[in-house]
Amino acid sequence: MPDQLRESFAAFRNAVERTDAAGLHDVRVRRTRRTRNRVVAASAATVAAFALAGVVVLPRLPSDDTTSAASGQAFSDSDAAEGSEENAADNQAAEELPDEGAPAEEAPVDEGAAGAIAVAESSLLTWDDIQAVGETGPGALPYGASLVLPALCDARSSYEQYSVPTAVYSAAWALTDARLDQAVIEYDSDQQAADALARLVQDSPACPVINEFASIEFTGNDASLGSEVAFFDLQVVDEDDESSSTSEITVTRISNVLVEVVLTPDGPVVADDRRSAALAEASIGRILTLK
């Protein structure tokens, strides 16, 4: 009986499936379609939900690209810091630069150093120079010379009386009626030379008596020969015959150099100031020529 029923139901099912009339077969087909659509929709929704959850909820795993991005960010931060430091340095440098519209401060110029003259043995007069001013005589003496203006007041030597200059060169010549001594005296600056000359002018009236045989007198000055010039009379008494002679000393300043020119006459005749001034002027001219 069960077998007959199964066969009957199978035959009935086959007949139903083959019929063109609407019936149980259409119902099952529609039901199957609805079920499949629901499954598909549910699967799509599940996939979408998992995809959304993967984006929003799941942490982002590190990768080579992420590491590179972090390194780039760190490099960018370093660059930004360096850029800030460079900008700060540029700003500071800009603040330190003087305004182009305002004159920049300049270091003071040492006029004495800028116009300093260096003397040497060649700075002394030559015999031709001496003859050019009208002097005659035997010419250069075979021995050396030294400073003539003596030590005054608290000075211990002529060198100290001239305030200890940097360099001194001197020479002597025999003229027809006198002896000529010349010295070129160098200082480090114009001011030192001016101070040394001022000391000579101050000490000569302050301490006119050198010793029992000699005395000195400041007789005047003349700025036409150089920056400054001073004239002195040096009187010396011969202790043997008590005769006296007066030497004319001319000290001229040109920049940082003093020039001492001394005419010592043979006998009691006082040297002519014009001769001494001419020789001093020739001395200055030679120094300036060689400068």
PEUR-V184901 format. One record per residue. N is the residue number from 0. SS is DSSP state (helix for helix, strand for strand, loop for the rest). PHI is phi in radians with two decimals (* if undefined). PSI is psi in degrees with one decimal (NA if undefined). Layout:
n & ss & phi & psi
N & SS & PHI & PSI
N & SS & PHI & PSI
//
This chain:
n & ss & phi & psi
0 & loop & * & -48.0
1 & helix & -1.03 & -37.0
2 & helix & -1.16 & -39.1
3 & helix & -1.14 & -37.6
4 & helix & -1.17 & -43.4
5 & helix & -1.05 & -40.4
6 & helix & -1.17 & -39.0
7 & helix & -1.15 & -44.0
8 & helix & -1.15 & -36.5
9 & helix & -1.16 & -42.5
10 & helix & -1.13 & -39.9
11 & helix & -1.11 & -40.7
12 & helix & -1.15 & -39.4
13 & helix & -1.17 & -38.7
14 & helix & -1.15 & -39.9
15 & helix & -1.14 & -42.0
16 & helix & -1.18 & -27.9
17 & helix & -1.56 & -10.8
18 & loop & -1.33 & 151.4
19 & loop & -1.59 & -9.4
20 & loop & -1.41 & 150.3
21 & loop & -1.22 & 142.6
22 & loop & -3.09 & -146.0
23 & helix & -1.08 & -35.8
24 & helix & -1.07 & -44.4
25 & helix & -1.12 & -36.5
26 & helix & -1.12 & -44.5
27 & helix & -1.17 & -39.5
28 & helix & -1.07 & -45.7
29 & helix & -1.11 & -38.9
30 & helix & -1.14 & -42.8
31 & helix & -1.09 & -40.5
32 & helix & -1.10 & -43.6
33 & helix & -1.10 & -41.1
34 & helix & -1.10 & -43.3
35 & helix & -1.11 & -40.3
36 & helix & -1.12 & -40.6
37 & helix & -1.12 & -41.7
38 & helix & -1.10 & -42.9
39 & helix & -1.11 & -43.5
40 & helix & -1.13 & -41.2
41 & helix & -1.15 & -39.9
42 & helix & -1.12 & -41.8
43 & helix & -1.09 & -42.3
44 & helix & -1.13 & -39.0
45 & helix & -1.13 & -44.4
46 & helix & -1.06 & -43.7
47 & helix & -1.10 & -40.3
48 & helix & -1.13 & -44.4
49 & helix & -1.12 & -38.6
50 & helix & -1.11 & -44.7
51 & helix & -1.11 & -41.5
52 & helix & -1.13 & -34.0
53 & helix & -1.18 & -30.9
54 & helix & -1.40 & -43.3
55 & helix & -1.55 & -42.7
56 & loop & -1.64 & -46.6
57 & loop & -1.15 & 137.6
58 & loop & -1.21 & 152.4
59 & loop & -1.47 & 121.0
60 & loop & -1.28 & 143.7
61 & loop & -1.18 & 146.4
62 & loop & -2.50 & 175.2
63 & helix & -1.07 & -37.1
64 & helix & -1.15 & -40.9
65 & helix & -1.13 & -41.6
66 & helix & -1.09 & -42.7
67 & helix & -1.09 & -40.2
68 & helix & -1.12 & -40.7
69 & helix & -1.13 & -43.1
70 & helix & -1.09 & -40.4
71 & helix & -1.11 & -38.0
72 & helix & -1.15 & -42.8
73 & helix & -1.08 & -41.8
74 & helix & -1.10 & -39.0
75 & helix & -1.15 & -39.0
76 & helix & -1.11 & -40.8
77 & helix & -1.10 & -43.4
78 & helix & -1.07 & -40.2
79 & helix & -1.10 & -40.3
80 & helix & -1.13 & -45.2
81 & helix & -1.12 & -38.9
82 & helix & -1.09 & -38.0
83 & helix & -1.12 & -41.7
84 & helix & -1.13 & -41.5
85 & helix & -1.15 & -40.8
86 & helix & -1.10 & -40.9
87 & helix & -1.11 & -41.0
88 & helix & -1.14 & -40.9
89 & helix & -1.10 & -41.4
90 & helix & -1.12 & -42.0
91 & helix & -1.11 & -42.6
92 & helix & -1.10 & -38.3
93 & helix & -1.14 & -36.2
94 & helix & -1.21 & -32.2
95 & helix & -1.37 & -23.3
96 & loop & -1.19 & 138.5
97 & loop & -1.22 & 151.5
98 & loop & -1.09 & 128.3
99 & loop & -1.11 & -24.3
100 & loop & -1.34 & -20.6
101 & loop & -1.81 & 139.6
102 & loop & -1.16 & 134.7
103 & loop & -1.28 & 147.7
104 & loop & -1.23 & 134.6
105 & loop & -1.94 & 146.4
106 & loop & -1.15 & 139.0
107 & loop & -1.06 & 140.5
108 & loop & -1.64 & 129.0
109 & loop & -1.38 & 102.4
110 & helix & -1.08 & -34.0
111 & helix & -1.15 & -42.1
112 & helix & -1.22 & -37.7
113 & helix & -1.14 & -37.8
114 & loop & -1.83 & 21.0
115 & loop & -1.13 & 143.1
116 & loop & -1.99 & 131.0
117 & loop & -1.73 & 123.8
118 & loop & -1.71 & 159.3
119 & loop & -2.63 & -178.1
120 & helix & -1.08 & -30.4
121 & helix & -1.22 & -13.3
122 & helix & -1.30 & -15.2
123 & loop & -1.27 & 156.2
124 & loop & -1.07 & 147.6
125 & loop & -1.73 & 167.2
126 & helix & -1.11 & -33.5
127 & helix & -1.12 & -39.7
128 & helix & -1.08 & -41.3
129 & helix & -1.17 & -42.1
130 & helix & -1.18 & -28.7
131 & helix & -1.13 & -21.8
132 & loop & -1.68 & 8.3
133 & loop & 1.75 & 4.9
134 & loop & -1.49 & 149.4
135 & loop & -2.33 & 167.5
136 & loop & 2.56 & -172.3
137 & loop & -1.16 & -29.5
138 & strand & 1.86 & -150.3
139 & strand & -1.12 & 141.2
140 & loop & -1.46 & 150.5
141 & loop & -1.41 & 9.9
142 & loop & -2.30 & 164.3
143 & loop & -1.33 & 175.7
144 & loop & -2.36 & 168.6
145 & loop & -2.51 & 179.3
146 & loop & -1.07 & 139.8
147 & loop & -1.74 & -41.5
148 & loop & -1.01 & 123.1
149 & loop & -1.37 & 172.2
150 & loop & -1.24 & 135.5
151 & loop & -2.18 & 154.5
152 & loop & 0.91 & -116.5
153 & loop & -1.68 & 4.7
154 & loop & -1.26 & 143.9
155 & loop & -1.74 & -8.7
156 & loop & -2.78 & 167.5
157 & helix & -1.08 & -37.7
158 & helix & -1.06 & -42.0
159 & helix & -1.27 & -32.1
160 & helix & -1.09 & -32.0
161 & loop & -1.51 & 18.4
162 & loop & 1.12 & 36.4
163 & loop & 0.93 & 72.5
164 & loop & -1.23 & 171.9
165 & loop & -1.30 & -41.9
166 & strand & -2.64 & 147.1
167 & strand & -2.40 & 130.7
168 & strand & -2.23 & 137.2
169 & strand & -2.49 & 159.3
170 & strand & -2.72 & 163.9
171 & strand & -2.39 & 147.9
172 & strand & -2.37 & 150.5
173 & strand & -1.71 & 118.5
174 & loop & -1.68 & 178.7
175 & loop & -1.08 & -41.4
176 & loop & -2.24 & 16.0
177 & strand & -2.88 & 172.0
178 & strand & -1.93 & 136.5
179 & strand & -1.93 & 125.5
180 & strand & -2.05 & 136.5
181 & strand & -2.37 & 143.1
182 & strand & -2.45 & 138.6
183 & strand & -1.90 & 129.8
184 & strand & -2.21 & 116.4
185 & strand & -1.79 & 141.6
186 & loop & -2.17 & 166.8
187 & loop & -1.27 & -24.0
188 & loop & -2.61 & 164.1
189 & helix & -1.04 & -40.8
190 & helix & -1.13 & -39.0
191 & helix & -1.13 & -39.1
192 & helix & -1.15 & -41.7
193 & helix & -1.12 & -40.2
194 & helix & -1.15 & -37.9
195 & helix & -1.13 & -41.8
196 & helix & -1.16 & -40.1
197 & helix & -1.07 & -35.6
198 & helix & -1.13 & -40.2
199 & helix & -1.06 & -43.9
200 & helix & -1.16 & -35.8
201 & helix & -1.34 & -39.5
202 & helix & -1.33 & -28.3
203 & helix & -1.13 & -43.9
204 & helix & -1.37 & -24.4
205 & helix & -1.29 & -34.2
206 & loop & -2.36 & 67.5
207 & loop & -1.21 & -28.0
208 & strand & -1.57 & 117.8
209 & strand & -1.48 & -50.2
210 & strand & -2.78 & -167.7
211 & loop & -1.24 & -10.8
212 & loop & -2.01 & -6.3
213 & strand & -2.50 & 148.3
214 & strand & -2.61 & 162.3
215 & strand & -2.34 & 152.4
216 & strand & -2.50 & 132.1
217 & strand & -1.46 & 122.8
218 & strand & -1.87 & -10.0
219 & strand & 2.61 & -176.0
220 & strand & -2.52 & 166.9
221 & loop & -2.70 & 112.9
222 & loop & -1.45 & -0.1
223 & loop & -1.31 & -16.8
224 & loop & -1.52 & -31.4
225 & loop & -2.86 & -157.6
226 & loop & -1.06 & -42.0
227 & strand & -2.68 & 152.5
228 & strand & -2.60 & 143.4
229 & strand & -2.35 & 142.0
230 & strand & -1.94 & 137.6
231 & strand & -2.32 & 145.1
232 & strand & -1.87 & 123.5
233 & strand & -1.90 & 111.8
234 & strand & -1.77 & 128.4
235 & strand & -2.19 & 133.1
236 & strand & -1.82 & 130.0
237 & loop & -1.32 & 122.1
238 & loop & -1.25 & -17.6
239 & loop & -1.40 & -54.4
240 & loop & -1.92 & 3.9
241 & loop & 1.04 & 21.3
242 & loop & -1.39 & 154.9
243 & strand & -2.20 & 153.2
244 & strand & -2.42 & 150.2
245 & strand & -2.08 & 122.5
246 & strand & -1.65 & 140.4
247 & strand & -1.69 & 118.6
248 & strand & -1.92 & 126.4
249 & strand & -2.07 & 124.0
250 & strand & -2.06 & 118.8
251 & strand & -2.07 & 138.0
252 & strand & -1.83 & 132.2
253 & strand & -2.31 & 107.5
254 & loop & 1.05 & -122.3
255 & loop & -1.71 & 20.4
256 & strand & -2.18 & 136.5
257 & strand & -1.85 & 141.4
258 & strand & -2.08 & 120.3
259 & strand & -1.78 & 122.7
260 & strand & -2.13 & 126.6
261 & strand & -2.24 & 125.9
262 & strand & -1.92 & 116.2
263 & strand & -1.95 & 108.8
264 & strand & -1.28 & 155.0
265 & loop & -1.42 & 113.2
266 & loop & 1.71 & -164.1
267 & loop & -1.48 & 2.5
268 & loop & -1.30 & 135.4
269 & loop & -1.40 & 135.4
270 & loop & -1.12 & 147.2
271 & loop & -1.35 & 128.0
272 & helix & -1.04 & -34.1
273 & helix & -1.17 & -34.4
274 & helix & -1.16 & -45.0
275 & helix & -1.14 & -39.3
276 & helix & -1.15 & -39.2
277 & helix & -1.13 & -40.4
278 & helix & -1.19 & -36.7
279 & helix & -1.13 & -40.7
280 & helix & -1.14 & -39.1
281 & helix & -1.12 & -37.0
282 & helix & -1.11 & -44.2
283 & helix & -1.13 & -41.9
284 & helix & -1.06 & -40.0
285 & helix & -1.17 & -41.8
286 & helix & -1.10 & -43.7
287 & helix & -1.19 & -32.6
288 & helix & -1.14 & -37.9
289 & helix & -1.49 & -6.5
290 & loop & -1.11 & NA
//
